[in-house]
Amino acid sequence: MIRLEHVTKVYGKGKNTTPALSDLDLSIEKGEIFGVIGHSGAGKSTLIRCINLLERPTSGHIWIDGVDLTKLGKGALQARRRKIGMIFQHFNLLSSATVYDNIAFPLRLAKTPEKNIRTRVDELLKLVGLEAHAQKYPAQLSGGQKQRVGIARALSSDPDVLLCDEATSALDPQTTDSILKLLLDINQRFNLTIVLITHEMNVIQSICDRVAVIHQGGIVEQGPVAEVFLKPQHPITRDFITRESSHSELLDAVLAGPHSESSLAVKISFLGDKTYESIMSRTVRETGVDFAILQGTISTLKSVPYGQLIVRFDGAPDAIQQTLDKLTAKGLNVEVMES
Ligand SMILES: Nc1ncnc2c1ncn2[C@@H]1O[C@H](COP(=O)(O)OP(=O)(O)OP(=O)(O)O)[C@@H](O)[C@H]1O
């Protein structure tokens, strides 16, 4: 549905230029929630703003439903943009307008009759759970409520794509969860394609179907979220995932602590039903190695259970290797740790 082809963006002119995106290709399917994650300055905002041409690429093409946006004239681009909603980290609401008027704003711009506006705004207020706040001003709302207004406003012209620019970065964890749930609900109810950028892996983990990791203006890794979590290939991806799984200094200390020469620290990841099976105990019974649990976590990737166990195996090297092979053959992801 959305395709970025050889997109390059360089800010500035002459000697004073900053490269932001370099020959970037990306495909996003209709109805999916696609996350782009990267560190500060990686090019996330530039990328998402290129999708609706808020930022025009220096070169390359942006295709949406087979139409190259970079080739559209002003009027046609404006019409297409109306079908691409966007929400922002700092909400970008009109402070002097009520919640109702903020949501009505794009409809008034499009010269929609007031009667139709009322029906649509009432629907949207209900959808985002703000029926009781229609006449309030943004300053009277919490961050989460402001973002709900942002979402309602973005949906007012019934878009087929919603772009989310760090939409939860200014919110506390609990409010973040409620906004992510709302986005997931909207995606499922209306088959709306959602593209979000974030620097937080938990956002990707909670609602995304696929993820791309951006670094220095290029995509270094992408795939279904479960696949990328289980087998991260690029060091930047590993870094994001490790931090998310609370790979703490405490764990580093435990890994470096006293242990026998014959032991080996291993990270084992489980997905789906395997999370509940007693694969570990059955395997070590077969191979005769001992193990100590150093850390264990369980969470979900969207709604799929996902577990991670860091253990230290103790036994003959052959028996440990056999254990690792058996765990891998049983579908677990096994990664030997450094110390
Ligand atoms: N308007 C601009 N003019 C000049 N350089 C810019 C502009 N906007 C972004 N850049 C530069 O482009 C690069 C990518 O910036 P971008 O904002 O896209 O990254 P980001 O991943 O969104 O970062 P952050 O998470 O900090 O917002 C950075 O080097 C940044 O300094």
The ligand as an SDF file (V2000), in Angstrom:
LIG
                    3D

 31 33  0  0  0  0  0  0  0  0999 V2000
   14.8390   20.8980    9.4470 N   0  0  0  0  0  0  0  0  0  0  0  0
   16.0730   20.3910    9.5190 C   0  0  0  0  0  0  0  0  0  0  0  0
   17.1450   21.0660    9.0810 N   0  0  0  0  0  0  0  0  0  0  0  0
   18.3920   20.5450    9.1160 C   0  0  0  0  0  0  0  0  0  0  0  0
   18.6840   19.3100    9.5950 N   0  0  0  0  0  0  0  0  0  0  0  0
   17.6510   18.5810   10.0580 C   0  0  0  0  0  0  0  0  0  0  0  0
   16.2900   19.0760   10.0480 C   0  0  0  0  0  0  0  0  0  0  0  0
   15.4910   18.1090   10.5760 N   0  0  0  0  0  0  0  0  0  0  0  0
   16.2900   17.0800   10.8960 C   0  0  0  0  0  0  0  0  0  0  0  0
   17.5800   17.3420   10.5930 N   0  0  0  0  0  0  0  0  0  0  0  0
   18.7430   16.4350   10.7520 C   0  0  0  0  0  0  0  0  0  0  0  0
   18.4420   15.2320   10.0620 O   0  0  0  0  0  0  0  0  0  0  0  0
   18.8840   14.0940   10.8060 C   0  0  0  0  0  0  0  0  0  0  0  0
   17.6760   13.1870   11.0860 C   0  0  0  0  0  0  0  0  0  0  0  0
   16.7850   13.8890   11.9350 O   0  0  0  0  0  0  0  0  0  0  0  0
   15.3550   13.3240   12.3740 P   0  0  0  0  0  0  0  0  0  0  0  0
   14.6740   14.3990   13.1570 O   0  0  0  0  0  0  0  0  0  0  0  0
   14.6610   12.7720   11.2040 O   0  0  0  0  0  0  0  0  0  0  0  0
   15.7960   12.1310   13.3440 O   0  0  0  0  0  0  0  0  0  0  0  0
   14.9490   11.3720   14.4620 P   0  0  0  0  0  0  0  0  0  0  0  0
   15.3470    9.9380   14.3740 O   0  0  0  0  0  0  0  0  0  0  0  0
   13.5090   11.6870   14.2860 O   0  0  0  0  0  0  0  0  0  0  0  0
   15.5080   12.0170   15.7880 O   0  0  0  0  0  0  0  0  0  0  0  0
   14.7300   12.3180   17.1880 P   0  0  0  0  0  0  0  0  0  0  0  0
   14.3180   10.9940   17.7520 O   0  0  0  0  0  0  0  0  0  0  0  0
   15.7670   13.0040   18.0190 O   0  0  0  0  0  0  0  0  0  0  0  0
   13.5580   13.2050   16.8420 O   0  0  0  0  0  0  0  0  0  0  0  0
   19.5490   14.6410   12.0550 C   0  0  0  0  0  0  0  0  0  0  0  0
   20.9290   14.7230   11.8090 O   0  0  0  0  0  0  0  0  0  0  0  0
   18.9530   16.0290   12.2090 C   0  0  0  0  0  0  0  0  0  0  0  0
   19.8430   16.8920   12.8630 O   0  0  0  0  0  0  0  0  0  0  0  0
  1  2  1  0
  2  3  1  0
  2  7  2  0
  3  4  2  0
  4  5  1  0
  5  6  2  0
  6  7  1  0
  6 10  1  0
  7  8  1  0
  8  9  2  0
  9 10  1  0
 10 11  1  0
 11 12  1  0
 11 30  1  0
 12 13  1  0
 13 14  1  0
 13 28  1  0
 14 15  1  0
 15 16  1  0
 16 17  2  0
 16 18  1  0
 16 19  1  0
 19 20  1  0
 20 21  2  0
 20 22  1  0
 20 23  1  0
 23 24  1  0
 24 25  2  0
 24 26  1  0
 24 27  1  0
 28 29  1  0
 28 30  1  0
 30 31  1  0
M  END
$$$$
